[in-house]
Amino acid sequence: MHLFDSIIIGIYIITLIYIGFNRTKKSRSSPEEYLLMGRRLSLPGFVASLVATWYGGILGLGENTYLYGIQTWFILAMPYYVFGLIFALFLAKKISLEKFISIPDHFHNYYGNTAGILSALFILVIASPAPYILSLSILLQMFTDISFSWSLILSIVISLSYIWSGGLKSIIRTDIFQFILMYSGFIILLIFCWIEYGSPIDLIDKLPPIHLDPLGGMEPQYILVWFFIAMWTFVDPGFYQRCSAVQSPDTAKKGVLISILFWFVFDILMITTGLYAKVAMEVSSPLYTFPLLGNEILPPIFFGLFLVAILSTIMSTVDSLGFISAITFGRDIMWRIKTSSTIKNEKTVQDSTHFVQQGLFVMGFLALLLAITIPSVVQLWYVTGSIIVPGLLIPFLVTFHNQSNLPKNIIQLMVHPVLVAIVWFIMGNITGGYPLGLEPFYPGLLTSLTIYLLNINYAIRDRT
């Protein structure tokens, strides 16, 4: 990097830390203030935060675009618009009205303490910031002489430090700042690509046919798989937290709908620049597509601004998921266990904020171990999503539909789909191919649906 680029990155980090720590003393005045901003989250803060935290895997998105072209939009964008729209229309307002703090809190209130703690263990896995800490450390390694281990540690310390003091308020304030930077950086890159290589329409004649194929050379069922994986949106703890923190239920609904529009704009920016990269250069490691394209075409200062844009997309996700993981471990597991024990012993219980702050240290350490153990962003997404989501999806959604007749066998409904998905995943890795050619997500979800339907059948028979 040029000296000016390094200076810009230094200014970005200093500004980020300043915004994160500034005016946060009142954030610890109560658990609700620390965890949900006292439920005063405004519409602009909601949108900026939800959009900024959605692109933590920006390096993986660049990789897929370089390899498969516009397929990226059909598997990693459009399905999430669909389920995001369903979430906005049917769930956002209800979540806001219920006034719970987290998904495990939701499970605790509907299914009891055991189900609440079990759901927290599941959320702990899918909300791990490990994939994004890994992305951040890869980026640091690429442009500095820092070792992989030290880059991981530095990524965790910077992104989680201000959460200790300011909670959700610090995250929202820094996300607004990073929201502006991420759009600005990719707009800059698109402008320079347009000047250098012609308009996006000119790319049509220069790209390989596979890059203009919506399927990217894959079978149609491959797109269908990603549609099912996008159902993760329904149990995304970040969505739930923002909807719980808003000023009004209407803000939650409008916020998700507006966020979809911003996602669409950023996806167009991201995919178009990824296609320019395919035309402009040969890349041996497609994971580095975006930073290499920036290095290829952008002059000093502008390149620094673009690197800051990539850092912003990743950092905003790391701090958000790091905080959610700390809440899940500290409040939804440790604090719940302590509360249950306190009630039995008739003693007072500590403020949950203290447990969440302790959880930051524990989650940072666990994320570090996970990133070292599975050093692949895509693999971390795949493993956690395919195995855990089937155990949460149906138990969570039915609480919004038929609260008077909730499943009685809730532990089976949560545990068995996950166990089936784990066994399926292990068998696939041992034999070199999944049984019946099905991804682990499918048998897991089918198991959940079967148990739920049997539960309904038994309930009808009992009533008759």
Buried (B, 14 or more C-beta within 10 A) or exposed (E): BEEBBBBBBEEBBEBBBEBBBEEBEEBBEBBBBBBBBBBEBBBEBBBBBBBBBBBBBBBBBBBBBBBBBBBBBBBBBBBBBBBBBBBBEBBBBBBBEBEBBBBBBBBBEBBEEBBBBBBBBBBBBBBBBBBBBBBBBBBBBBBBEBEBEBBBBBBBEBBBBBBBBBBBBBBBBBBBBBBBBBBBBBBBBBEBBBEEBBEBEEBEEBBEEBBBBBBBBBEEEBBEBBBBBBBBBBBBBBBBBBBBBBBEBEBBBBBBBBBBEBBBEBBBBBBBBBBBBBBBBEBEEBBBBBBBBBBBBBEBEBBBBBBBBBBBBBBBBBBBBBBBBBBBBBBBBBBBEBBBEBEEEEEEEEEBBBBBBBBBBBBBEBBBEBBBEBBBBBEBBBBBBBBBBBBBBBBBBBBBEEEEEBBEBBBBBBBBBBEBBBBBBEEBEEEEEBEEEBBBBBBBBBBBBEBBEBBEEEBEEEEE
